[in-house]
Amino acid sequence: MPPAKKRPRTYDPVRTRAAVLAQFGNVRAAVRDLDPEQLAAPTALGDWTVRELAAHLTMALEAVSRALDGPEPTGPALTLLDWPSATAARATEVDDDVRALAAAEPDLDALYARTEARFAERLPDAPNGRLLATRVGAMTLADYLVTRTVELVVHTDDLNAAVPALGIPYDRQALAACTRLLADALAAKAPGASTEVRVPPYAVVQCVPGPRHTRGTPPNVVETDPLTWIRLATGRTRWRTALDDAKVTASGERADLGGLLPLMG
């Protein structure tokens, strides 16, 4: 008998909306205090400067506002688990838009204020099932907002890495949603139940084809913390590097996830 089909994870839309606004607020408060030297500093994202990365973060919210202003597309809607693998094809387009935005907006605080105000004005009356036209296809508002937690958390981490003294905090709900979506994307990419991936306190998934575990301690276990998992899933950290640095523990012959990562380019 084939294994039962896993039911997709659900996210509380109210908490997701609050998390997106909270994490954007955390970033805005930090970016406001960046000096010209810090804004001109390099990042690990190609040749983007901190200014360009900071400008890019506003696009996470503005994409929602712009889509809500536009006509509702016809289906079918892209599923939430399809989103991580669909983003890489739009990388060049995003890069062009980021450079143009950073050049056109010298006052980042004004950009953040305007972006936050537009988002906060449009969101309350928008139904969760409303379809949005996104770069990768039509998505429901509820699902697209979950992807915004990924954009915000991942690039918050990038900003913290580029400006070590910045210390932007992570909203707990935003970090949880980001971690869970990327863990579920791994399970969708490598369906199975031979390996258990644990990212406490937010996610546990089973994946990788092979003998199904039913009771006791699984024979193949991977465990790491949320930020390390996010860095692995998005290519910021390599699997072997995380193992060598003791950021990941992996036991069992099917616990090597190196060939499955990253999940997002």
PASEBA-1860 file (N, C-alpha, C; in nm, 3 decimals):
! residues 265
1> MPPAKKRP> 0.084/-0.118/0.000/0.000/0.000/0.000/0.089/0.125/0.000 ~ 0.064/0.221/-0.090/0.146/0.341/-0.093/0.124/0.424/0.032 ~ 0.227/0.501/0.073/0.212/0.582/0.193/0.104/0.687/0.174 ~ 0.038/0.724/0.284/-0.067/0.825/0.277/-0.010/0.958/0.232 ~ -0.085/1.027/0.150/-0.041/1.157/0.102/-0.044/1.258/0.216 ~ 0.067/1.332/0.230/0.076/1.426/0.339/-0.012/1.548/0.313 ~ -0.081/1.591/0.415/-0.166/1.708/0.403/-0.079/1.833/0.408 ~ -0.099/1.928/0.317/-0.017/2.050/0.318/-0.031/2.126/0.450
9> RTYDPVRT> 0.078/2.184/0.494/0.076/2.263/0.616/-0.011/2.387/0.594 ~ -0.079/2.429/0.699/-0.157/2.552/0.692/-0.092/2.659/0.779 ~ -0.113/2.783/0.742/-0.059/2.897/0.815/-0.173/2.989/0.856 ~ -0.167/3.041/0.976/-0.269/3.132/1.025/-0.251/3.266/0.954 ~ -0.346/3.306/0.869/-0.330/3.430/0.793/-0.313/3.554/0.880 ~ -0.380/3.558/0.994/-0.369/3.674/1.082/-0.226/3.685/1.136 ~ -0.171/3.574/1.179/-0.034/3.575/1.231/0.067/3.604/1.120 ~ 0.041/3.553/1.001/0.134/3.579/0.891/0.136/3.726/0.855
17> RAAVLAQF> 0.020/3.787/0.848/0.013/3.931/0.818/0.090/4.011/0.924 ~ 0.068/3.978/1.050/0.137/4.048/1.158/0.288/4.027/1.152 ~ 0.329/3.905/1.116/0.471/3.873/1.109/0.541/3.952/0.999 ~ 0.476/3.964/0.885/0.535/4.038/0.773/0.557/4.185/0.813 ~ 0.456/4.245/0.872/0.468/4.384/0.915/0.573/4.399/1.025 ~ 0.578/4.305/1.118/0.674/4.313/1.228/0.817/4.303/1.177 ~ 0.844/4.209/1.086/0.981/4.194/1.038/1.022/4.312/0.950 ~ 0.928/4.363/0.871/0.960/4.482/0.793/0.991/4.599/0.885
25> GNVRAAVR> 0.917/4.611/0.994/0.944/4.716/1.091/1.081/4.701/1.154 ~ 1.122/4.579/1.184/1.255/4.555/1.239/1.364/4.603/1.143 ~ 1.345/4.572/1.015/1.445/4.612/0.915/1.445/4.764/0.898 ~ 1.328/4.822/0.891/1.319/4.967/0.871/1.391/5.042/0.983 ~ 1.372/4.999/1.107/1.436/5.065/1.220/1.588/5.059/1.210 ~ 1.642/4.949/1.159/1.786/4.934/1.147/1.842/5.011/1.028 ~ 1.775/5.004/0.916/1.822/5.071/0.794/1.825/5.223/0.814 ~ 1.733/5.275/0.892/1.725/5.419/0.917/1.857/5.474/0.971
33> DLDPEQLA> 1.931/5.392/1.045/2.053/5.440/1.112/2.181/5.408/1.036 ~ 2.171/5.350/0.919/2.292/5.319/0.842/2.356/5.446/0.788 ~ 2.488/5.456/0.800/2.558/5.574/0.748/2.605/5.546/0.604 ~ 2.650/5.650/0.533/2.689/5.632/0.392/2.795/5.524/0.372 ~ 2.889/5.513/0.463/2.993/5.410/0.449/2.932/5.270/0.460 ~ 2.841/5.252/0.553/2.776/5.121/0.568/2.689/5.089/0.446 ~ 2.618/5.189/0.395/2.533/5.166/0.279/2.613/5.130/0.154 ~ 2.737/5.176/0.148/2.822/5.146/0.033/2.898/5.015/0.048
41> APTALGDW> 2.886/4.951/0.163/2.960/4.826/0.188/2.908/4.713/0.100 ~ 2.994/4.617/0.068/2.951/4.504/-0.015/2.867/4.405/0.064 ~ 2.794/4.322/-0.008/2.720/4.212/0.052/2.767/4.083/-0.013 ~ 2.714/3.972/0.035/2.748/3.842/-0.024/2.662/3.809/-0.146 ~ 2.576/3.903/-0.187/2.484/3.881/-0.299/2.540/3.944/-0.426 ~ 2.634/3.876/-0.488/2.695/3.929/-0.610/2.764/4.060/-0.581 ~ 2.733/4.162/-0.664/2.795/4.293/-0.641/2.696/4.393/-0.583 ~ 2.589/4.345/-0.522/2.497/4.436/-0.453/2.567/4.499/-0.335
49> TVRELAAH> 2.541/4.629/-0.316/2.583/4.697/-0.195/2.473/4.683/-0.089 ~ 2.504/4.729/0.032/2.404/4.728/0.137/2.285/4.815/0.097 ~ 2.310/4.927/0.031/2.200/5.013/-0.015/2.107/4.935/-0.109 ~ 2.162/4.861/-0.203/2.080/4.786/-0.297/2.003/4.674/-0.226 ~ 2.068/4.607/-0.131/2.000/4.503/-0.054/1.885/4.563/0.028 ~ 1.910/4.678/0.089/1.806/4.743/0.168/1.689/4.785/0.080 ~ 1.718/4.836/-0.037/1.611/4.872/-0.131/1.532/4.748/-0.172 ~ 1.603/4.639/-0.195/1.536/4.515/-0.236/1.435/4.468/-0.132
57> LTMALEAV> 1.465/4.485/-0.007/1.373/4.440/0.098/1.237/4.509/0.090 ~ 1.234/4.632/0.042/1.104/4.699/0.029/1.019/4.635/-0.079 ~ 1.083/4.569/-0.174/1.010/4.505/-0.283/0.926/4.387/-0.234 ~ 0.964/4.330/-0.119/0.886/4.218/-0.064/0.744/4.261/-0.033 ~ 0.728/4.384/0.020/0.595/4.435/0.051/0.531/4.502/-0.069 ~ 0.610/4.577/-0.143/0.554/4.652/-0.256/0.496/4.558/-0.360 ~ 0.552/4.438/-0.374/0.497/4.341/-0.469/0.353/4.305/-0.433 ~ 0.323/4.299/-0.304/0.187/4.270/-0.260/0.095/4.387/-0.291
65> SRALDGPE> 0.138/4.507/-0.255/0.055/4.626/-0.279/0.026/4.644/-0.427 ~ 0.128/4.628/-0.509/0.112/4.644/-0.653/0.015/4.541/-0.709 ~ 0.027/4.418/-0.661/-0.063/4.313/-0.709/-0.207/4.338/-0.667 ~ -0.226/4.389/-0.547/-0.361/4.420/-0.500/-0.422/4.536/-0.578 ~ -0.338/4.627/-0.628/-0.385/4.737/-0.709/-0.426/4.693/-0.849 ~ -0.368/4.581/-0.893/-0.393/4.534/-1.029/-0.513/4.441/-1.036 ~ -0.547/4.398/-1.157/-0.660/4.306/-1.174/-0.627/4.168/-1.117 ~ -0.729/4.098/-1.074/-0.710/3.963/-1.022/-0.690/3.867/-1.139
73> PTGPALTL> -0.581/3.791/-1.141/-0.559/3.698/-1.251/-0.651/3.577/-1.243 ~ -0.661/3.508/-1.352/-0.734/3.382/-1.351/-0.638/3.271/-1.312 ~ -0.690/3.162/-1.258/-0.607/3.050/-1.212/-0.542/2.979/-1.328 ~ -0.478/2.867/-1.300/-0.466/2.806/-1.167/-0.358/2.875/-1.084 ~ -0.374/2.868/-0.955/-0.279/2.931/-0.864/-0.159/2.841/-0.841 ~ -0.043/2.901/-0.832/0.079/2.830/-0.795/0.067/2.789/-0.649 ~ 0.104/2.666/-0.617/0.098/2.623/-0.478/0.217/2.679/-0.401 ~ 0.201/2.686/-0.272/0.305/2.743/-0.187/0.436/2.667/-0.202
81> LDWPSATA> 0.429/2.534/-0.212/0.552/2.455/-0.221/0.617/2.463/-0.358 ~ 0.547/2.516/-0.457/0.608/2.538/-0.589/0.693/2.664/-0.591 ~ 0.666/2.755/-0.499/0.730/2.886/-0.504/0.882/2.883/-0.490 ~ 0.942/2.810/-0.393/1.088/2.818/-0.379/1.164/2.784/-0.506 ~ 1.124/2.680/-0.576/1.198/2.639/-0.696/1.169/2.729/-0.816 ~ 1.062/2.808/-0.809/1.024/2.893/-0.922/1.095/3.028/-0.921 ~ 1.163/3.061/-0.813/1.219/3.195/-0.800/1.346/3.217/-0.880 ~ 1.425/3.112/-0.900/1.556/3.129/-0.964/1.545/3.184/-1.106
89> ARATEVDD> 1.441/3.148/-1.177/1.427/3.190/-1.317/1.410/3.341/-1.330 ~ 1.373/3.409/-1.221/1.349/3.553/-1.226/1.464/3.634/-1.167 ~ 1.578/3.570/-1.142/1.688/3.637/-1.073/1.739/3.759/-1.149 ~ 1.757/3.747/-1.280/1.808/3.859/-1.359/1.711/3.975/-1.359 ~ 1.583/3.945/-1.373/1.480/4.048/-1.371/1.479/4.121/-1.237 ~ 1.492/4.047/-1.128/1.495/4.108/-0.995/1.617/4.197/-0.981 ~ 1.731/4.149/-1.028/1.856/4.226/-1.018/1.843/4.361/-1.088 ~ 1.787/4.361/-1.206/1.768/4.486/-1.280/1.676/4.582/-1.205
97> DVRALAAA> 1.568/4.529/-1.149/1.472/4.612/-1.077/1.534/4.671/-0.950 ~ 1.615/4.592/-0.881/1.678/4.639/-0.758/1.773/4.755/-0.786 ~ 1.853/4.742/-0.889/1.949/4.849/-0.922/1.875/4.977/-0.960 ~ 1.769/4.962/-1.034/1.692/5.080/-1.074/1.627/5.146/-0.952 ~ 1.572/5.065/-0.862/1.506/5.119/-0.743/1.606/5.191/-0.653 ~ 1.721/5.129/-0.628/1.822/5.190/-0.541/1.873/5.321/-0.598 ~ 1.886/5.328/-0.730/1.933/5.451/-0.793/1.828/5.561/-0.787 ~ 1.702/5.523/-0.793/1.592/5.621/-0.798/1.549/5.669/-0.659
105> EPDLDALY> 1.591/5.599/-0.553/1.545/5.631/-0.418/1.662/5.657/-0.324 ~ 1.717/5.778/-0.328/1.830/5.808/-0.239/1.792/5.809/-0.092 ~ 1.667/5.840/-0.060/1.621/5.846/0.079/1.553/5.713/0.114 ~ 1.629/5.622/0.172/1.575/5.489/0.201/1.465/5.495/0.307 ~ 1.479/5.583/0.405/1.375/5.587/0.509/1.242/5.631/0.450 ~ 1.246/5.725/0.357/1.122/5.768/0.291/1.064/5.654/0.209 ~ 1.150/5.577/0.143/1.103/5.461/0.066/1.037/5.359/0.158 ~ 1.100/5.331/0.271/1.043/5.234/0.366/0.910/5.283/0.421
113> ARTEARFA> 0.903/5.413/0.454/0.780/5.467/0.509/0.666/5.458/0.408 ~ 0.695/5.493/0.285/0.592/5.488/0.181/0.547/5.345/0.153 ~ 0.643/5.254/0.149/0.612/5.114/0.124/0.526/5.055/0.235 ~ 0.563/5.084/0.358/0.488/5.032/0.473/0.347/5.088/0.476 ~ 0.333/5.217/0.445/0.201/5.281/0.446/0.110/5.222/0.339 ~ 0.161/5.203/0.220/0.081/5.143/0.112/0.035/5.003/0.149 ~ 0.125/4.925/0.203/0.095/4.787/0.241/-0.012/4.784/0.352 ~ 0.009/4.867/0.455/-0.084/4.869/0.568/-0.222/4.920/0.527
121> ERLPDAPN> -0.227/5.004/0.426/-0.356/5.056/0.380/-0.433/4.953/0.298 ~ -0.364/4.874/0.219/-0.432/4.782/0.127/-0.464/4.647/0.190 ~ -0.385/4.606/0.287/-0.397/4.470/0.337/-0.527/4.440/0.414 ~ -0.574/4.527/0.502/-0.688/4.489/0.587/-0.813/4.444/0.512 ~ -0.842/4.505/0.399/-0.966/4.473/0.327/-0.948/4.364/0.221 ~ -0.827/4.311/0.208/-0.800/4.212/0.103/-0.829/4.071/0.155 ~ -0.914/3.995/0.087/-0.944/3.857/0.132/-0.824/3.765/0.112 ~ -0.811/3.669/0.201/-0.697/3.577/0.195/-0.692/3.496/0.065
129> GRLLATRV> -0.809/3.466/0.008/-0.813/3.385/-0.114/-0.799/3.464/-0.241 ~ -0.781/3.596/-0.232/-0.767/3.680/-0.349/-0.641/3.640/-0.426 ~ -0.654/3.617/-0.557/-0.538/3.581/-0.637/-0.457/3.705/-0.673 ~ -0.325/3.691/-0.665/-0.233/3.799/-0.699/-0.147/3.756/-0.818 ~ -0.117/3.851/-0.903/-0.023/3.826/-1.012/0.118/3.852/-0.959 ~ 0.199/3.746/-0.947/0.335/3.759/-0.897/0.434/3.729/-1.009 ~ 0.562/3.748/-0.983/0.664/3.721/-1.084/0.661/3.577/-1.133 ~ 0.621/3.486/-1.045/0.630/3.344/-1.079/0.496/3.282/-1.114
137> GAMTLADY> 0.389/3.362/-1.112/0.257/3.311/-1.143/0.155/3.356/-1.041 ~ 0.030/3.318/-1.063/-0.077/3.357/-0.971/-0.065/3.281/-0.839 ~ -0.083/3.353/-0.729/-0.083/3.293/-0.596/-0.191/3.359/-0.513 ~ -0.246/3.285/-0.418/-0.341/3.348/-0.326/-0.265/3.444/-0.235 ~ -0.336/3.545/-0.187/-0.274/3.641/-0.096/-0.218/3.570/0.027 ~ -0.294/3.478/0.084/-0.249/3.408/0.204/-0.116/3.336/0.180 ~ -0.106/3.266/0.067/0.018/3.194/0.036/0.132/3.291/0.006 ~ 0.101/3.395/-0.069/0.207/3.488/-0.107/0.265/3.559/0.015
145> LVTRTVEL> 0.182/3.586/0.114/0.233/3.649/0.236/0.328/3.557/0.311 ~ 0.307/3.426/0.304/0.403/3.333/0.365/0.538/3.345/0.295 ~ 0.535/3.359/0.164/0.663/3.375/0.091/0.731/3.506/0.129 ~ 0.654/3.605/0.171/0.715/3.732/0.212/0.796/3.715/0.339 ~ 0.756/3.622/0.425/0.837/3.596/0.544/0.973/3.540/0.505 ~ 0.976/3.458/0.400/1.104/3.405/0.352/1.191/3.519/0.300 ~ 1.135/3.603/0.214/1.212/3.715/0.160/1.267/3.803/0.272 ~ 1.184/3.836/0.368/1.225/3.927/0.474/1.328/3.864/0.567
153> VVHTDDLN> 1.306/3.739/0.608/1.398/3.675/0.701/1.533/3.647/0.633 ~ 1.529/3.594/0.513/1.654/3.563/0.443/1.738/3.689/0.422 ~ 1.675/3.797/0.380/1.752/3.918/0.352/1.784/3.998/0.478 ~ 1.707/3.978/0.585/1.750/4.031/0.714/1.883/3.967/0.754 ~ 1.892/3.837/0.734/2.016/3.765/0.764/2.131/3.816/0.676 ~ 2.101/3.844/0.549/2.203/3.898/0.459/2.252/4.034/0.507 ~ 2.159/4.119/0.552/2.198/4.251/0.603/2.282/4.238/0.729 ~ 2.242/4.150/0.818/2.319/4.130/0.941/2.460/4.079/0.911
161> AAVPALGI> 2.473/3.997/0.808/2.605/3.947/0.770/2.691/4.057/0.708 ~ 2.628/4.147/0.632/2.702/4.254/0.565/2.743/4.365/0.661 ~ 2.661/4.389/0.762/2.691/4.492/0.863/2.682/4.424/1.000 ~ 2.790/4.361/1.045/2.784/4.277/1.165/2.729/4.345/1.289 ~ 2.747/4.476/1.301/2.700/4.545/1.421/2.550/4.576/1.416 ~ 2.484/4.545/1.305/2.346/4.585/1.286/2.251/4.512/1.381 ~ 2.261/4.381/1.386/2.183/4.303/1.483/2.034/4.315/1.468 ~ 1.982/4.312/1.344/1.837/4.321/1.324/1.772/4.197/1.385
169> PYDRQALA> 1.672/4.213/1.472/1.607/4.096/1.530/1.513/4.028/1.431 ~ 1.480/3.903/1.461/1.389/3.825/1.378/1.257/3.808/1.453 ~ 1.150/3.851/1.392/1.019/3.824/1.448/0.999/3.673/1.456 ~ 0.955/3.623/1.570/0.946/3.479/1.592/0.853/3.411/1.491 ~ 0.738/3.473/1.464/0.643/3.412/1.371/0.696/3.414/1.229 ~ 0.766/3.521/1.191/0.825/3.527/1.057/0.933/3.421/1.042 ~ 1.016/3.405/1.143/1.121/3.304/1.139/1.062/3.164/1.133 ~ 0.954/3.141/1.207/0.889/3.010/1.207/0.831/2.978/1.069
177> ACTRLLAD> 0.759/3.072/1.010/0.697/3.048/0.879/0.803/3.023/0.773 ~ 0.909/3.102/0.774/1.018/3.084/0.678/1.080/2.945/0.692 ~ 1.110/2.907/0.816/1.173/2.776/0.842/1.082/2.663/0.794 ~ 0.954/2.671/0.825/0.860/2.563/0.791/0.841/2.551/0.640 ~ 0.828/2.663/0.572/0.809/2.656/0.428/0.930/2.591/0.360 ~ 1.050/2.628/0.401/1.169/2.570/0.339/1.189/2.424/0.377 ~ 1.148/2.386/0.498/1.155/2.245/0.536/1.055/2.163/0.455 ~ 0.934/2.215/0.438/0.834/2.145/0.358/0.875/2.137/0.212
185> ALAAKAPG> 0.946/2.239/0.163/0.994/2.236/0.024/1.095/2.124/0.004 ~ 1.178/2.097/0.105/1.270/1.983/0.097/1.193/1.853/0.090 ~ 1.090/1.838/0.176/1.010/1.715/0.176/0.939/1.695/0.042 ~ 0.899/1.805/-0.022/0.834/1.795/-0.152/0.934/1.759/-0.262 ~ 1.056/1.808/-0.249/1.159/1.781/-0.348/1.209/1.637/-0.340 ~ 1.217/1.584/-0.219/1.266/1.447/-0.197/1.164/1.370/-0.116 ~ 1.049/1.336/-0.174/0.944/1.270/-0.097/0.988/1.133/-0.046 ~ 0.948/1.103/0.074/0.984/0.976/0.136/0.975/0.990/0.286
193> ASTEVRVP> 1.017/0.886/0.356/1.006/0.888/0.503/1.123/0.817/0.569 ~ 1.237/0.812/0.499/1.351/0.742/0.558/1.440/0.834/0.641 ~ 1.427/0.965/0.621/1.512/1.061/0.691/1.426/1.165/0.760 ~ 1.459/1.193/0.884/1.387/1.295/0.958/1.476/1.418/0.972 ~ 1.423/1.531/0.930/1.496/1.658/0.939/1.430/1.741/1.048 ~ 1.508/1.777/1.148/1.457/1.851/1.263/1.520/1.990/1.267 ~ 1.434/2.090/1.275/1.479/2.228/1.289/1.405/2.289/1.408 ~ 1.446/2.250/1.530/1.374/2.297/1.648/1.392/2.448/1.666
201> PYAVVQCV> 1.288/2.515/1.716/1.162/2.459/1.764/1.049/2.464/1.662 ~ 1.082/2.482/1.533/0.978/2.517/1.437/0.934/2.406/1.341 ~ 1.020/2.313/1.308/0.982/2.220/1.201/1.046/2.083/1.219 ~ 0.969/1.981/1.182/1.018/1.844/1.168/0.953/1.788/1.043 ~ 1.032/1.739/0.949/0.976/1.679/0.828/1.047/1.547/0.800 ~ 0.975/1.460/0.732/1.034/1.335/0.684/1.047/1.344/0.533 ~ 1.158/1.291/0.483/1.186/1.301/0.341/1.283/1.191/0.299 ~ 1.318/1.188/0.173/1.414/1.097/0.111/1.356/0.955/0.098
209> PGPRHTRG> 1.354/0.903/-0.023/1.303/0.766/-0.044/1.385/0.663/0.033 ~ 1.320/0.556/0.070/1.388/0.448/0.140/1.296/0.384/0.240 ~ 1.350/0.296/0.325/1.268/0.229/0.426/1.196/0.328/0.514 ~ 1.068/0.304/0.536/0.986/0.396/0.614/1.006/0.370/0.763 ~ 1.030/0.478/0.836/1.046/0.469/0.980/0.908/0.473/1.047 ~ 0.884/0.385/1.144/0.753/0.379/1.207/0.755/0.404/1.358 ~ 0.863/0.367/1.426/0.864/0.387/1.571/1.007/0.399/1.621 ~ 1.022/0.456/1.743/1.153/0.471/1.802/1.234/0.581/1.734
217> TPPNVVET> 1.364/0.581/1.758/1.453/0.680/1.699/1.475/0.650/1.551 ~ 1.452/0.745/1.461/1.472/0.720/1.318/1.618/0.684/1.290 ~ 1.644/0.598/1.192/1.782/0.560/1.160/1.860/0.671/1.090 ~ 1.789/0.766/1.029/1.855/0.876/0.958/1.797/1.008/1.010 ~ 1.882/1.087/1.074/1.835/1.210/1.137/1.930/1.325/1.103 ~ 1.870/1.436/1.065/1.944/1.561/1.045/1.885/1.665/1.139 ~ 1.970/1.738/1.208/1.920/1.841/1.299/2.007/1.965/1.289 ~ 1.942/2.081/1.290/2.014/2.208/1.287/1.924/2.317/1.343
225> DPLTWIRL> 1.976/2.437/1.355/1.899/2.550/1.405/1.833/2.623/1.288 ~ 1.734/2.708/1.315/1.659/2.772/1.207/1.744/2.854/1.109 ~ 1.833/2.939/1.158/1.911/3.022/1.067/2.007/2.940/0.983 ~ 2.069/2.838/1.042/2.155/2.751/0.962/2.074/2.680/0.854 ~ 1.955/2.632/0.890/1.870/2.566/0.791/1.834/2.660/0.677 ~ 1.797/2.782/0.711/1.761/2.880/0.609/1.881/2.910/0.518 ~ 1.998/2.920/0.576/2.119/2.945/0.495/2.150/2.826/0.405 ~ 2.129/2.706/0.453/2.148/2.588/0.370/2.047/2.583/0.255
233> ATGRTRWR> 1.922/2.611/0.288/1.815/2.601/0.189/1.826/2.706/0.080 ~ 1.892/2.819/0.111/1.904/2.927/0.013/2.044/2.941/-0.044 ~ 2.132/2.848/-0.012/2.266/2.850/-0.071/2.363/2.944/-0.004 ~ 2.326/3.004/0.109/2.421/3.091/0.179/2.531/3.010/0.247 ~ 2.498/2.888/0.288/2.595/2.797/0.351/2.592/2.664/0.279 ~ 2.709/2.607/0.257/2.718/2.476/0.193/2.702/2.366/0.297 ~ 2.648/2.254/0.252/2.624/2.141/0.341/2.752/2.097/0.411 ~ 2.859/2.077/0.336/2.983/2.029/0.395/3.039/2.130/0.494
241> TALDDAKV> 3.027/2.259/0.463/3.075/2.362/0.555/2.997/2.358/0.686 ~ 2.865/2.342/0.677/2.783/2.336/0.798/2.819/2.214/0.883 ~ 2.847/2.102/0.819/2.888/1.984/0.894/3.024/2.006/0.961 ~ 3.120/2.060/0.885/3.254/2.082/0.939/3.253/2.181/1.055 ~ 3.161/2.277/1.047/3.152/2.379/1.153/3.060/2.336/1.268 ~ 3.013/2.212/1.262/2.924/2.156/1.366/2.796/2.236/1.380 ~ 2.750/2.294/1.270/2.621/2.363/1.269/2.507/2.266/1.238 ~ 2.542/2.148/1.188/2.445/2.044/1.154/2.494/1.912/1.210
249> TASGERAD> 2.403/1.832/1.265/2.435/1.694/1.297/2.358/1.605/1.199 ~ 2.424/1.503/1.149/2.362/1.414/1.051/2.409/1.272/1.079 ~ 2.312/1.182/1.102/2.346/1.042/1.131/2.263/0.951/1.041 ~ 2.326/0.846/0.990/2.257/0.752/0.905/2.301/0.763/0.760 ~ 2.288/0.653/0.686/2.337/0.650/0.548/2.254/0.736/0.453 ~ 2.134/0.772/0.492/2.051/0.859/0.407/2.037/0.999/0.466 ~ 2.133/1.040/0.548/2.126/1.171/0.613/2.208/1.278/0.542 ~ 2.267/1.245/0.429/2.344/1.344/0.353/2.250/1.420/0.261
257> LGGLLPLM> 2.225/1.546/0.293/2.134/1.628/0.213/2.208/1.716/0.113 ~ 2.339/1.697/0.102/2.417/1.784/0.015/2.369/1.789/-0.128 ~ 2.322/1.678/-0.179/2.276/1.673/-0.318/2.139/1.733/-0.340 ~ 2.068/1.764/-0.233/1.933/1.821/-0.243/1.929/1.971/-0.218 ~ 2.039/2.026/-0.172/2.045/2.168/-0.136/2.136/2.243/-0.231 ~ 2.109/2.372/-0.255/2.002/2.453/-0.196/1.867/2.429/-0.265 ~ 1.763/2.478/-0.201/1.628/2.468/-0.256/1.591/2.592/-0.336 ~ 1.655/2.703/-0.303/1.636/2.829/-0.374/1.772/2.879/-0.423
265> G> 1.774/2.933/-0.544/1.901/2.980/-0.598/1.933/3.120/-0.550
END
